[in-house]
Amino acid sequence: MILGIGTDLANIDRIAGTLDRFGDRFRNRVFTEVEQAKADRRRDVAGTYAKRWAAKEACSKALGTGLAMGIAWKDMSVTNLRSGQPTMQVTGWAKERLDQMTPAGHRAVIHVTLTDDHPWAQAFVLIEALPIEP
């Protein structure tokens, strides 16, 4: 069953400007060390950060809270499988919210997809509850 969906569209140029203006202060407030390492290895640094920004916004919407209800930016983290497929991990209050949403006898799976076409970066998050197999 679907527990939540969220999407977000971020302007890559706006994120680039924020990176230029606030640098590490912005990076360290919003992105985990793993996310920063990934972005800093990429040719399109701003685009990589913009996609992850959009993913965090989309995840907060899928959790039904948005960012106004106490979820910290770093409570949501995007990493990639070896195949390149993005994945979303949640910790802290985001994990607590996910656990509250997940029906008994089920486990939550967060699906995320990212795309960009300059100057736009987009993310879509779907949270699914799957029955726990005995």
C-alpha positions in Angstrom: 0.0 0.0 0.0 1.1 3.6 -0.6 1.7 5.5 2.5 2.8 8.8 1.0 4.0 10.6 -2.1 5.9 13.8 -2.6 7.6 15.7 -5.4 9.7 18.8 -5.6 11.3 21.0 -8.3 14.5 22.9 -7.5 16.3 25.6 -9.5 19.9 24.5 -10.0 21.1 28.1 -10.5 19.4 29.1 -7.2 21.2 26.3 -5.4 24.5 27.3 -7.0 24.0 30.8 -5.8 23.3 29.5 -2.3 26.5 27.4 -2.4 28.5 30.5 -3.5 27.0 32.7 -0.9 26.9 30.4 2.2 29.4 27.6 1.2 30.1 25.1 4.0 27.5 26.7 6.3 24.8 25.7 3.8 26.3 22.3 3.0 26.8 21.3 6.6 23.3 22.4 7.6 21.4 20.5 4.9 23.6 17.7 3.6 25.2 14.7 5.3 28.9 14.0 4.8 28.1 11.2 2.4 26.0 13.5 0.3 28.6 16.2 0.3 31.3 13.7 -0.7 29.2 12.5 -3.6 28.4 16.0 -4.8 32.0 17.2 -4.6 33.1 14.3 -6.8 30.6 15.2 -9.5 31.2 17.5 -12.5 27.9 19.2 -11.9 28.2 19.9 -8.2 25.3 22.4 -8.0 23.0 20.0 -9.9 23.9 17.1 -7.6 23.1 19.2 -4.6 19.9 20.5 -6.2 18.6 17.0 -6.8 19.3 16.0 -3.2 17.6 19.2 -2.0 14.6 18.3 -4.0 14.6 14.7 -2.7 14.6 16.0 0.9 11.7 18.3 0.2 9.8 15.5 -1.6 10.5 13.1 1.2 9.2 15.5 3.8 6.0 15.9 1.8 5.7 12.1 1.4 6.0 11.9 5.2 3.0 14.3 5.4 4.9 16.8 7.4 6.9 19.1 5.2 9.9 20.7 6.8 7.9 22.8 9.2 7.1 20.1 11.7 10.5 19.3 13.1 12.2 17.1 10.5 15.8 18.1 10.1 17.4 18.3 6.7 20.0 15.7 7.7 17.3 13.3 8.9 16.8 12.5 5.2 19.8 11.4 3.2 20.2 10.3 -0.4 22.8 7.7 -1.3 23.2 5.6 -4.4 23.4 1.9 -4.9 26.3 0.5 -7.0 24.0 0.6 -10.0 23.6 4.4 -9.5 20.0 4.0 -8.3 19.3 6.7 -5.6 18.0 5.5 -2.2 16.6 7.5 0.7 17.5 6.8 4.4 15.7 8.5 7.2 16.9 9.0 10.8 15.7 11.0 13.8 12.3 12.5 13.7 11.8 11.5 10.1 12.3 7.9 11.1 9.9 8.3 14.0 7.3 9.7 11.6 7.9 6.9 9.1 7.4 4.3 11.9 4.2 6.0 13.0 2.8 5.8 9.4 3.7 2.2 8.9 0.9 -0.2 9.8 1.6 -3.1 12.1 2.9 -6.2 10.2 4.4 -4.1 7.5 7.8 -2.6 6.6 8.2 0.8 4.9 10.2 1.1 1.7 11.1 4.6 0.4 11.4 4.8 -3.4 13.1 7.9 -4.9 13.9 9.1 -8.4 15.9 12.1 -9.4 16.3 13.9 -12.6 17.6 17.2 -13.9 17.5 19.3 -17.1 19.3 22.6 -16.4 18.2 24.8 -14.8 15.8 22.3 -13.1 16.3 19.4 -10.7 13.3 17.2 -9.8 12.7 14.5 -7.2 9.8 12.2 -6.7 9.4 10.1 -3.5 6.9 7.3 -2.9 6.7 5.5 0.5 5.3 2.0 0.3 4.2 -0.4 3.1 5.0 -4.1 2.3 3.8 -7.0 4.4 6.5 -8.5 6.6 7.0 -12.1 5.4 6.9 -14.7 8.2 
